[in-house]
Amino acid sequence: MKNLIKTTILGLILVVSTSVFAQDKMANNIDNSNIALSGYSPVSYLDLGLAQRGNKAYKSEYKKIAYYFTSAEQKTTFDKNPEKYLPQYGGYCAFGTYAGAKFRVDPTKFIVKDGKYYLYLNDTELDAKQLWLAEDNHSKLKSVADKNWKKLSKTYN
C-alpha cells in the first residue's frame, strides 16, 4: 500500500511539473534549455535597438526562464523591471502571431516600436519582418496579433 501511495504521489508530481513546464513552453519560444531569445539580450533589443548575444556569465531567471545579457549593468537593468524587457508574443514571430500561428524566429530580425520589441521569422522562403513592415499599419497588425495571442499562448507549437 505504501508503494502505491508513493507511486501515485510521484506520478502527480510529474504531471504537475510537466504541465507547468508545458505551459512555459506554450507561452514562450524556448527549447528544453529554457533560455529565452536564443541567448540574445532583451535589454540590447529594447534599450539599444541591437541584436546582441548575451553571455551566460550575466544571466537572470524570470518565471523559470533564463535571460542572458552583455554586461552586469544590463542584468541589473533587467532585474529591476523584467516585465518591461520581455519579448512580445513570448518571443514567437509577430507576423506569425498576426496570421494565427507560432513560428520560431531569427533573433537578428526584430523591430522596436512604442517601448516594445517584436521578433520575426526569417528563412530562405520568407522574411516576416518585411511582410510586417510592408503592411505599413503597425497598430492594426498588433491589434490582431494581440487578439490571436490570447489563444495561441495556450497552445503547443
C-alpha positions, 0 to 999 in steps of 0.5 A: 500500500505504501508503494502505491501511495508513493507511486501515485504521489510521484506520478502527480508530481510529474504531471504537475511539473510537466504541465507547468513546464508545458505551459512555459513552453506554450507561452514562450519560444524556448527549447528544453534549455529554457533560455529565452531569445536564443541567448540574445539580450532583451535589454540590447533589443529594447534599450539599444535597438541591437541584436546582441548575444548575451553571455551566460556569465550575466544571466537572470531567471524570470518565471523559470526562464533564463535571460542572458545579457552583455554586461552586469549593468544590463542584468541589473537593468533587467532585474529591476523591471523584467516585465518591461524587457520581455519579448512580445508574443513570448518571443514567437514571430509577430507576423506569425502571431498576426496570421494565427500561428507560432513560428520560431524566429531569427533573433537578428530580425526584430523591430522596436516600436512604442517601448516594445520589441517584436521578433520575426521569422526569417528563412530562405522562403520568407522574411516576416519582418518585411511582410510586417513592415510592408503592411505599413499599419503597425497598430492594426497588425498588433491589434490582431496579433494581440487578439490571436495571442490570447489563444495561441499562448495556450497552445503547443507549437 
